[in-house]
Amino acid sequence: MIPAPIAALPWRVMLLLTAIALFGVVVLYSAAGGNITPWAVNQAVRFCIFMGLALAISRVPLSTISNFAFPLYGAILIALVLVELIGGVAGGSQRWINLGFMQLQPSEFMKLAIVLAVAQFYARLPVGEVRTWNAIWPALTLIGLPWALVLVQPDLGTATMILAGGVTVMFLAGLPLRLFVGTALAGAAIIPIAFSFLHDYQQKRVLIFMDPESDPLGAGYHISQSKIAIGSGGVFGKGFLNGTQSHLDYLPEGHTDFVFATMAEEWGLVGGVLLIVAFLFVFRWGIRVSLRTEDKFARLTAAGLTTTIFFYVAINLMMVMGLAPVVGIPLPFMSYGGSSMLTVMLCIGLIMSIDRSRRQSRRDWG
């Protein structure tokens, strides 16, 4: 009774993402003091539009995605260079290109493009060269160029995401484990030197992360108030629309970076655990798509994009709980904003495309 194209849609993951997004709309409604504007309606409309975009991308053949991996990376890299030359400055950061009708932030799309480019590189690399120097320096170049351009904007959070996404694909491609262990040890050794090159506000974020109570009314205010909001929610929360930290404006950015704290205050430990479990099901779906496909590019891309979404969630949750410095990483489908949701939905659409290509290939062989 149901047309085949509609029946073939990944309904389970679509319903799961919709449930998370609807919960996010409810939390934003509460964060606005029971006002459906300005955040809740806009967030719902954006999700519907981006879900449609993800479904459109899921119809794109895997071969087309593979062919456009390097051109997409090159175009975004050029855009990052243009940001340095003509980009607009806001809040002390130079991250946007003014297109007239919108402010474009190319670094957001590099989180996705770096996974595609590095995956394409290793898909084309002969198997016998995976453990040679030729498998290392080109990938490091692909990662290092955008990482450096984003770091000088400065945008430490996005630079970290780009680095993590690219290095994850390198690890999944089968490079020797000793390479990553040695790099991690070397990175730990140069942390004091790297710290001296950070901007003053970035150094302050790191120091406050180590001891937020040292300046509870200044640089440590965000983390301190976030912990208070999460802790005061208890097991079952204070109840919908009954949060005090966000409604009385004690919690800064309660609708964006610290939306999890807003949610936890009203929905408690139960709400937080259920939200995390929902994200775990999304990660499980992405990893299963990766494990089931036989194409190397598709396998690395699906796993890399899944871990990119995972880094969004993990870094944000660690940040609002005081387990990581505040780096401005939003929580997917929950934090108000369009750029991060667009990036995550593009990742979802590409994973859907890989899953659809795998199913189509199985039918053709069957």
Beta strands, then each sheet from edge to edge (+ up, - down):
strand 1: 88-90
strand 2: 93-98
strand 3: 103-104
sheet 1: 1+ 2- 3+
end
